[in-house]
Amino acid sequence: MGAPTHSSRQFRFAALGIILLTVVIRLPSLLHPQPIDSEAMYSVVANQIVDGGRPYIDAVERKPPLLFWTYAAVFRIAGKFNWKALHVVALVWTLCAMAGLCAIGNELFDSNTGLIAALFYTVFQPWWTWKNLSFDGEMLMNLPIIWAWTIAFRRSASPVRPELFPAGALLGAAFLLKQPAAIAAVPLGIYLLLPSYRVSRNLTLTNSIIQATMLTLGFFVTLGSVAIILWKQGILHDAFYWTIADHDVPHVFLHKGIVNTLTFVAACLPLVIGVILACRDKDEIWTGKTAERRALLGLLAVSAIGAAAGARFYPHYYVQLIPPLVLLAAPYYAQLWLRRMQPPNWLLRPRVTYAWLALTVIAFSIKHWTGLAPRRVPSETGRYLFTHSVPEDRIFVWGQTPEIYLDAHRRPACRYITTFPLTGYVFGGPIPGFDTRSRILPGAWTILEQDFATHPPTYIVDVHPDPKSAYYPVKNFPILAKLLADRYQPVAQTAEGVIYRMR
């Protein structure tokens, strides 16, 4: 992990080494034969699209449409249930994000800084938990955000900078992959209006306003184009509801937030230290780049807001903090590793930091391998349904377990592939003493009955079979309880729950 030199040959060698390290880091996912965490939800929706369905109508999930279209594109090319292909795409996606970070580091500083930024991203993006290896919304949105900022930071002779239009389009695409990405456009727009930005590029205020307008136009033209597509598909209203209107904050998971934030800081401590010291020594490191430093600090601040906005503090939410952290920390480590400055203490001596990074890679890898190892086999319920049903059969899973649809290779009988609209389930975890039935989506049970009338489920799986321990026992939901009693009979008890078959 030694710092690369200015030699073109050594630069290519170092870049190849970082690429190989990325492959090694992501090897647990590349060899994993099942979807990883949230990949299951997205894949159920994507497979419905591949089969001719529409998101939000044939399968409900609360992410923006471009995420599902991206998954559907992978499955159309590689085949449904092709998890290794999906994980290869995740690897390529990561490498492309690293290339953008490398380009920013090279543009603002030098090739060494760019390589270090790419190195930091591949090490810390899948921080700690195996779930961060998944091809989830944060990983997806990071790529267009990074390249939008890459375009904006480039030197240009044009006072108008038409390339900012595609930069805005990339930010719009990022929002269409995961909602919090929209906030990354704010500091970039402010950056284009900063006096220090105008001075560094010999621009007038009018030039800055035109450039910010180009960025804004690119963003909204992208959103408008997708809105037209959704309108033509007849799902614009549903897409707006599920991606925007359905998001509220019924509970702040404060304890989880404190624990996960402290864990993130500890796991990514080299980055945090690098950011602090780079800001402390800003006159030495960021001379002539005041506007860019302020913009990146702004990106870090709004990314923190985005990570905390849902008040659920899932570990993968913190992944959106990684790009600004690595871009702020990389210049400091470049100075340190090239012996251009003295470390403030022994902990930041080059050899110590090399060892620290190596141990971080090892620790994360152990967590990834051990976390994924028990999840290599399809669920017992999925295996049973795959064996005892035919491809035309539909199934319904009562619970938040969409992977059963994938394990069974069967289509859902209802658009609610997870049952939160029917139960009022609060994402983030159970809340003691809070009856979530007050949050049930109005009309959801009528829609369930309509979907069942259109394509009746041959099998229904109750993943909450024990009324004493279940948060949502079937007996508390009369429509489903009566349906099971009148038309279904239990045929199997699995590790996940009880399987009912239509009489």
C-alpha positions as CSV (number, residue, x, y, z in Angstrom):
1,M,0.0,0.0,0.0
2,G,3.0,2.3,-0.5
3,A,2.3,5.7,-2.1
4,P,2.6,5.6,-5.9
5,T,5.3,7.7,-7.7
6,H,4.9,10.2,-10.6
7,S,6.1,7.6,-13.1
8,S,3.5,6.7,-15.6
9,R,4.5,3.1,-15.5
10,Q,4.4,3.0,-11.7
11,F,1.0,4.8,-11.8
12,R,-0.4,2.1,-14.0
13,F,1.0,-0.6,-11.7
14,A,-0.4,1.1,-8.6
15,A,-3.8,1.5,-10.3
16,L,-3.8,-2.2,-11.3
17,G,-3.0,-3.1,-7.7
18,I,-5.9,-1.1,-6.4
19,I,-8.2,-2.7,-9.0
20,L,-7.0,-6.2,-7.8
21,L,-7.5,-5.1,-4.2
22,T,-11.1,-4.1,-5.1
23,V,-11.7,-7.6,-6.5
24,V,-10.3,-9.2,-3.4
25,I,-12.5,-7.0,-1.1
26,R,-15.6,-7.8,-3.1
27,L,-14.8,-11.4,-3.5
28,P,-17.3,-12.5,-0.8
29,S,-20.1,-11.0,-2.9
30,L,-18.7,-12.2,-6.2
31,L,-18.8,-15.8,-5.0
32,H,-22.1,-15.4,-3.1
33,P,-24.9,-17.4,-4.8
34,Q,-27.8,-15.4,-3.3
35,P,-29.1,-11.8,-3.2
36,I,-27.5,-9.8,-0.5
37,D,-29.8,-7.9,1.9
38,S,-31.9,-5.2,0.0
39,E,-31.0,-6.8,-3.4
40,A,-33.9,-9.2,-2.7
41,M,-36.5,-6.4,-2.6
42,Y,-35.2,-4.7,-5.7
43,S,-34.9,-8.0,-7.6
44,V,-38.5,-8.9,-7.0
45,V,-39.6,-5.6,-8.5
46,A,-37.1,-5.9,-11.4
47,N,-38.2,-9.4,-12.2
48,Q,-41.8,-8.2,-12.4
49,I,-40.7,-5.6,-14.9
50,V,-38.8,-8.2,-16.9
51,D,-42.1,-10.2,-17.0
52,G,-44.0,-7.3,-18.4
53,G,-45.1,-5.7,-15.1
54,R,-44.8,-2.1,-13.8
55,P,-43.1,-0.9,-10.6
56,Y,-45.5,0.5,-8.0
57,I,-48.4,-1.3,-9.6
58,D,-47.3,-4.9,-9.9
59,A,-44.7,-4.7,-7.1
60,V,-44.5,-2.0,-4.5
61,E,-41.2,-0.7,-3.2
62,R,-40.4,2.8,-2.1
63,K,-37.3,3.4,-4.2
64,P,-37.2,5.6,-7.3
65,P,-37.7,4.0,-10.7
66,L,-34.2,4.2,-12.1
67,L,-33.0,1.7,-9.5
68,F,-35.5,-0.9,-10.6
69,W,-34.8,-0.2,-14.3
70,T,-31.1,-0.7,-13.6
71,Y,-31.8,-4.1,-12.0
72,A,-34.2,-5.1,-14.7
73,A,-31.6,-4.2,-17.4
74,V,-29.1,-6.6,-15.6
75,F,-31.6,-9.4,-15.5
76,R,-32.8,-8.9,-19.1
77,I,-29.2,-9.3,-20.2
78,A,-27.9,-11.9,-17.8
79,G,-31.2,-13.7,-16.9
80,K,-33.4,-13.5,-13.9
81,F,-32.0,-14.8,-10.6
82,N,-28.4,-14.4,-11.9
83,W,-26.9,-13.1,-8.7
84,K,-23.3,-13.5,-9.8
85,A,-23.9,-11.2,-12.8
86,L,-25.6,-8.7,-10.4
87,H,-22.5,-8.7,-8.2
88,V,-20.1,-8.4,-11.1
89,V,-22.1,-5.2,-12.1
90,A,-21.7,-4.0,-8.5
91,L,-17.9,-4.5,-8.8
92,V,-17.8,-2.6,-12.1
93,W,-20.0,0.1,-10.6
94,T,-17.5,0.5,-7.7
95,L,-14.5,0.7,-10.0
96,C,-16.3,3.4,-12.1
97,A,-16.9,5.4,-8.9
98,M,-13.3,5.0,-7.9
99,A,-12.2,6.2,-11.4
100,G,-14.3,9.4,-10.8
101,L,-12.7,10.0,-7.4
102,C,-9.3,9.4,-9.0
103,A,-10.1,12.0,-11.6
104,I,-11.1,14.6,-9.0
105,G,-7.9,14.0,-7.0
106,N,-5.8,14.3,-10.1
107,E,-7.6,17.5,-11.2
108,L,-7.4,19.2,-7.8
109,F,-3.9,17.9,-6.8
110,D,-2.0,15.2,-8.6
111,S,-2.2,11.6,-9.6
112,N,-1.0,10.4,-6.2
113,T,-4.0,12.0,-4.5
114,G,-6.3,10.5,-7.1
115,L,-5.0,7.0,-6.5
116,I,-5.3,7.4,-2.7
117,A,-8.9,8.6,-3.0
118,A,-9.7,5.5,-5.1
119,L,-7.9,3.3,-2.6
120,F,-9.8,4.8,0.3
121,Y,-13.1,4.3,-1.4
122,T,-12.6,0.6,-2.1
123,V,-11.4,0.0,1.4
124,F,-14.1,2.0,3.3
125,Q,-17.2,1.8,1.0
126,P,-18.2,-1.7,2.3
127,W,-17.4,-0.7,5.9
128,W,-17.8,-3.3,8.5
129,T,-21.0,-5.2,7.8
130,W,-21.6,-7.7,5.0
131,K,-24.8,-5.8,4.0
132,N,-22.7,-3.0,2.6
133,L,-21.5,-5.3,-0.1
134,S,-25.0,-5.3,-1.6
135,F,-25.8,-3.4,-4.8
136,D,-28.0,-1.0,-2.9
137,G,-29.2,2.5,-3.4
138,E,-26.3,4.3,-1.8
139,M,-23.7,2.5,-3.9
140,L,-25.8,3.2,-7.0
141,M,-26.3,6.9,-6.3
142,N,-22.7,7.5,-5.4
143,L,-21.5,6.9,-9.0
144,P,-23.5,9.6,-10.7
145,I,-22.9,12.0,-7.8
146,I,-19.1,11.5,-8.1
147,W,-19.0,12.0,-11.8
148,A,-21.2,15.1,-11.6
149,W,-18.7,16.6,-9.2
150,T,-15.8,15.4,-11.4
151,I,-17.3,17.4,-14.3
152,A,-17.9,20.5,-12.1
153,F,-14.4,20.5,-10.7
154,R,-12.7,20.4,-14.1
155,R,-11.0,23.5,-15.5
156,S,-12.8,24.9,-18.5
157,A,-12.0,27.8,-20.8
158,S,-15.7,28.4,-21.5
159,P,-17.5,31.0,-19.2
160,V,-20.8,29.2,-19.9
161,R,-19.6,25.6,-19.2
162,P,-22.2,23.6,-21.2
163,E,-20.7,20.4,-19.6
164,L,-22.6,21.4,-16.4
165,F,-25.8,20.4,-18.1
166,P,-24.8,16.6,-18.2
167,A,-23.5,17.1,-14.6
168,G,-26.9,18.2,-13.6
169,A,-28.4,15.3,-15.5
170,L,-26.2,13.0,-13.5
171,L,-27.4,14.5,-10.2
172,G,-31.0,14.0,-11.5
173,A,-30.1,10.3,-12.3
174,A,-28.6,9.9,-8.8
175,F,-31.9,11.2,-7.2
176,L,-33.8,8.7,-9.4
177,L,-31.7,5.9,-7.9
178,K,-32.0,7.0,-4.3
179,Q,-33.9,10.0,-2.9
180,P,-31.2,11.4,-0.6
181,A,-28.9,11.9,-3.6
182,A,-30.8,15.1,-4.5
183,I,-29.2,16.9,-1.6
184,A,-25.8,16.5,-3.2
185,A,-26.8,19.1,-5.8
186,V,-27.1,21.9,-3.3
187,P,-23.5,22.4,-2.4
188,L,-22.5,21.9,-6.0
189,G,-24.8,24.7,-7.1
190,I,-23.5,26.9,-4.2
191,Y,-20.0,26.2,-5.3
192,L,-20.6,27.6,-8.7
193,L,-21.8,30.9,-7.1
194,L,-19.0,31.3,-4.5
195,P,-16.8,34.4,-4.9
196,S,-13.7,32.2,-4.5
197,Y,-14.8,30.1,-7.4
198,R,-15.2,33.1,-9.6
199,V,-11.9,34.6,-8.6
200,S,-10.0,31.3,-9.3
201,R,-11.5,31.1,-12.8
202,N,-11.7,34.8,-13.7
203,L,-15.5,34.7,-14.0
204,T,-18.2,37.3,-13.5
205,L,-21.3,36.9,-11.3
206,T,-23.3,36.6,-14.5
207,N,-21.1,33.7,-15.6
208,S,-21.6,31.9,-12.3
209,I,-25.4,32.4,-12.5
210,I,-25.4,31.0,-16.1
211,Q,-23.3,28.0,-15.0
212,A,-25.6,27.3,-12.0
213,T,-28.6,27.5,-14.4
214,M,-27.0,25.0,-16.7
215,L,-26.6,22.6,-13.8
216,T,-30.2,23.1,-12.6
217,L,-31.5,22.6,-16.1
218,G,-29.7,19.3,-16.5
219,F,-31.2,18.2,-13.2
220,F,-34.8,19.1,-13.9
221,V,-34.8,18.0,-17.6
222,T,-33.8,14.5,-16.4
223,L,-36.5,14.5,-13.8
224,G,-39.0,15.8,-16.4
225,S,-38.1,13.2,-19.0
226,V,-38.5,10.3,-16.5
227,A,-41.8,11.8,-15.3
228,I,-43.1,11.7,-18.9
229,I,-42.0,8.0,-19.1
230,L,-43.9,7.2,-15.9
231,W,-46.9,9.1,-17.1
232,K,-47.0,7.2,-20.3
233,Q,-46.8,4.0,-18.3
234,G,-49.7,5.2,-16.2
235,I,-47.8,5.0,-12.9
236,L,-46.7,8.6,-12.3
237,H,-49.1,9.2,-9.4
238,D,-48.1,5.9,-7.8
239,A,-44.4,6.5,-8.3
240,F,-44.7,10.0,-6.7
241,Y,-46.7,8.5,-3.7
242,W,-44.3,5.6,-3.0
243,T,-41.1,7.5,-3.6
244,I,-42.0,10.8,-2.0
245,A,-45.3,11.0,-0.2
246,D,-45.1,7.7,1.8
247,H,-41.9,8.7,3.6
248,D,-42.4,10.0,7.1
249,V,-40.5,9.8,10.4
250,P,-42.8,8.1,12.9
251,H,-40.0,7.3,15.3
252,V,-36.4,8.4,15.8
253,F,-34.2,5.3,16.5
254,L,-31.8,7.4,18.6
255,H,-30.0,4.5,20.3
256,K,-29.4,2.8,17.0
257,G,-28.2,6.1,15.6
258,I,-25.7,6.6,18.4
259,V,-24.3,3.1,18.2
260,N,-24.1,3.0,14.4
261,T,-22.6,6.4,14.1
262,L,-19.9,5.6,16.7
263,T,-19.2,2.3,14.9
264,F,-18.9,4.1,11.6
265,V,-16.5,6.7,13.0
266,A,-14.4,3.9,14.6
267,A,-14.4,1.8,11.4
268,C,-13.5,4.8,9.2
269,L,-11.3,6.6,11.7
270,P,-8.4,7.1,9.2
271,L,-10.7,9.1,7.0
272,V,-12.1,11.1,9.9
273,I,-8.6,12.0,11.1
274,G,-7.5,12.9,7.6
275,V,-10.5,15.2,7.2
276,I,-9.8,16.9,10.5
277,L,-6.1,17.4,9.8
278,A,-6.7,18.5,6.2
279,C,-9.1,21.2,7.5
280,R,-6.6,22.2,10.2
281,D,-3.8,22.5,7.7
282,K,-6.0,24.0,5.0
283,D,-3.6,26.9,4.2
284,E,-0.9,24.4,3.4
285,I,-2.8,21.7,1.6
286,W,-5.8,23.6,0.0
287,T,-4.0,26.7,-1.1
288,G,-5.8,28.1,-4.2
289,K,-8.6,25.6,-3.8
290,T,-10.7,27.3,-1.2
291,A,-13.9,27.0,-3.2
292,E,-13.4,23.2,-3.8
293,R,-12.7,22.6,-0.1
294,R,-15.8,24.5,1.0
295,A,-17.9,22.6,-1.6
296,L,-16.6,19.2,-0.3
297,L,-17.3,20.2,3.3
298,G,-20.8,21.2,2.2
299,L,-21.2,17.8,0.5
300,L,-20.1,16.1,3.7
301,A,-22.6,18.1,5.7
302,V,-25.5,17.4,3.4
303,S,-24.6,13.8,3.1
304,A,-24.7,13.5,6.9
305,I,-28.2,15.1,6.8
306,G,-29.2,12.6,4.1
307,A,-27.9,9.7,6.1
308,A,-29.9,10.8,9.2
309,A,-33.0,12.1,7.5
310,G,-35.0,8.8,7.8
311,A,-34.1,8.6,11.5
312,R,-33.4,4.8,11.0
313,F,-29.6,4.9,10.8
314,Y,-29.1,1.7,8.8
315,P,-25.4,1.0,8.3
316,H,-25.7,1.3,4.5
317,Y,-27.0,4.9,4.9
318,Y,-23.5,6.0,5.9
319,V,-22.1,4.8,2.5
320,Q,-23.1,8.2,1.0
321,L,-20.6,9.9,3.4
322,I,-17.6,8.0,1.9
323,P,-17.0,10.1,-1.2
324,P,-16.6,13.5,0.5
325,L,-14.6,11.8,3.3
326,V,-12.1,10.3,0.9
327,L,-11.8,13.4,-1.2
328,L,-11.1,15.5,1.9
329,A,-8.7,13.0,3.5
330,A,-6.7,11.9,0.4
331,P,-4.7,15.2,-0.1
332,Y,-3.5,15.0,3.5
333,Y,-2.3,11.4,3.2
334,A,-0.7,12.1,-0.1
335,Q,1.5,14.8,1.6
336,L,2.1,12.4,4.5
337,W,3.0,9.3,2.4
338,L,5.3,11.2,0.0
339,R,7.2,12.7,3.0
340,R,6.2,16.2,2.1
341,M,5.1,16.9,5.7
342,Q,5.8,15.4,9.1
343,P,3.1,13.4,10.9
344,P,1.8,15.1,14.0
345,N,2.2,11.9,16.0
346,W,3.4,8.3,15.7
347,L,-0.1,7.1,14.8
348,L,0.1,8.8,11.4
349,R,3.5,7.7,10.5
350,P,3.4,6.2,7.0
351,R,4.2,2.7,8.1
352,V,1.6,2.8,10.8
353,T,-1.1,4.0,8.5
354,Y,-0.2,1.4,5.9
355,A,-0.6,-1.3,8.6
356,W,-3.8,0.3,9.8
357,L,-5.3,0.1,6.3
358,A,-4.2,-3.5,5.9
359,L,-5.7,-4.5,9.2
360,T,-8.9,-2.6,8.2
361,V,-9.1,-4.6,5.0
362,I,-8.6,-7.9,6.9
363,A,-11.1,-7.0,9.6
364,F,-13.8,-6.0,7.1
365,S,-13.1,-9.1,5.0
366,I,-13.5,-11.4,8.0
367,K,-16.9,-9.7,8.8
368,H,-18.0,-10.1,5.2
369,W,-17.0,-13.7,4.8
370,T,-18.5,-14.8,8.1
371,G,-21.6,-12.7,7.6
372,L,-22.4,-14.2,4.2
373,A,-21.4,-17.8,4.9
374,P,-24.7,-18.8,6.6
375,R,-26.7,-17.2,3.8
376,R,-25.5,-19.2,0.9
377,V,-28.4,-21.6,0.8
378,P,-31.9,-20.6,-0.3
379,S,-34.6,-20.5,2.4
380,E,-36.3,-23.8,3.4
381,T,-39.6,-22.2,2.4
382,G,-38.3,-21.2,-1.0
383,R,-36.9,-24.6,-1.7
384,Y,-40.3,-26.2,-0.7
385,L,-42.3,-23.9,-3.0
386,F,-39.8,-24.3,-5.9
387,T,-40.3,-28.1,-5.6
388,H,-44.0,-28.3,-5.0
389,S,-45.3,-25.6,-7.4
390,V,-45.2,-24.9,-11.1
391,P,-43.8,-21.7,-12.7
392,E,-47.4,-20.4,-13.3
393,D,-48.3,-20.5,-9.6
394,R,-48.4,-17.3,-7.7
395,I,-47.5,-17.1,-4.0
396,F,-48.0,-14.5,-1.2
397,V,-45.6,-14.0,1.7
398,W,-47.1,-12.5,4.9
399,G,-44.1,-10.6,6.3
400,Q,-41.0,-8.6,5.3
401,T,-39.3,-11.5,3.6
402,P,-39.2,-10.9,-0.2
403,E,-36.3,-13.2,-0.7
404,I,-38.8,-16.2,-0.5
405,Y,-40.2,-15.1,-3.9
406,L,-36.7,-15.3,-5.4
407,D,-35.8,-18.6,-3.7
408,A,-39.1,-20.1,-5.0
409,H,-38.7,-18.6,-8.5
410,R,-42.3,-17.6,-8.3
411,R,-44.2,-14.4,-8.9
412,P,-46.0,-12.6,-6.1
413,A,-49.8,-12.8,-6.1
414,C,-50.1,-9.3,-4.7
415,R,-48.3,-6.0,-5.4
416,Y,-47.3,-5.8,-1.7
417,I,-44.1,-7.9,-1.9
418,T,-43.5,-6.8,1.7
419,T,-46.5,-6.3,3.8
420,F,-45.8,-2.9,5.4
421,P,-48.8,-1.2,3.7
422,L,-51.1,-3.9,5.2
423,T,-49.7,-3.8,8.7
424,G,-48.3,-0.2,9.1
425,Y,-44.8,-1.7,9.8
426,V,-42.3,1.0,10.7
427,F,-39.0,0.6,8.9
428,G,-36.1,0.6,11.4
429,G,-37.4,-2.0,13.8
430,P,-40.3,-2.7,16.2
431,I,-41.4,0.1,18.5
432,P,-42.5,-1.3,21.9
433,G,-46.0,-0.4,22.8
434,F,-46.8,1.2,19.4
435,D,-49.7,-0.3,17.5
436,T,-48.8,0.2,13.9
437,R,-52.2,-0.7,12.6
438,S,-53.1,3.0,12.7
439,R,-50.6,3.4,9.9
440,I,-52.2,0.9,7.5
441,L,-52.5,2.3,4.0
442,P,-56.1,3.2,3.4
443,G,-57.6,0.8,0.8
444,A,-54.6,-1.5,1.0
445,W,-56.7,-4.5,2.0
446,T,-59.2,-3.9,-0.8
447,I,-56.3,-3.8,-3.3
448,L,-55.0,-7.1,-1.8
449,E,-58.4,-8.7,-2.4
450,Q,-58.4,-7.3,-6.0
451,D,-54.9,-8.7,-6.7
452,F,-55.9,-12.1,-5.3
453,A,-59.0,-12.1,-7.5
454,T,-56.8,-11.4,-10.6
455,H,-54.2,-14.0,-9.8
456,P,-55.0,-16.1,-6.7
457,P,-52.1,-17.3,-4.7
458,T,-51.6,-21.1,-4.8
459,Y,-49.5,-20.8,-1.7
460,I,-49.5,-18.4,1.2
461,V,-46.6,-18.2,3.6
462,D,-47.0,-16.9,7.1
463,V,-43.6,-16.0,8.4
464,H,-45.2,-14.9,11.8
465,P,-46.8,-18.2,12.7
466,D,-46.6,-17.9,16.5
467,P,-49.2,-15.4,17.8
468,K,-47.3,-15.1,21.1
469,S,-44.1,-13.7,19.5
470,A,-45.4,-12.4,16.1
471,Y,-45.7,-8.6,15.7
472,Y,-48.4,-9.1,13.1
473,P,-50.2,-12.4,13.8
474,V,-52.7,-13.3,11.1
475,K,-55.6,-13.5,13.7
476,N,-55.3,-9.7,14.0
477,F,-56.1,-9.2,10.3
478,P,-59.6,-10.6,9.7
479,I,-59.5,-10.6,5.9
480,L,-56.4,-12.8,5.7
481,A,-57.4,-14.9,8.7
482,K,-60.8,-15.7,7.1
483,L,-59.2,-16.4,3.7
484,L,-56.8,-18.9,5.2
485,A,-59.5,-20.6,7.2
486,D,-62.0,-20.9,4.3
487,R,-59.8,-21.6,1.3
488,Y,-56.3,-22.8,2.5
489,Q,-54.8,-25.6,4.5
490,P,-51.4,-25.8,6.1
491,V,-49.1,-28.2,4.3
492,A,-45.6,-27.6,5.7
493,Q,-43.8,-26.0,8.7
494,T,-40.4,-24.6,7.8
495,A,-37.7,-22.6,9.5
496,E,-39.3,-19.4,8.2
497,G,-43.0,-20.2,9.0
498,V,-46.1,-22.0,7.9
499,I,-46.9,-22.7,4.3
500,Y,-50.6,-22.9,3.3
501,R,-51.9,-24.4,0.0
502,M,-55.1,-23.5,-1.7
503,R,-57.7,-26.3,-1.1
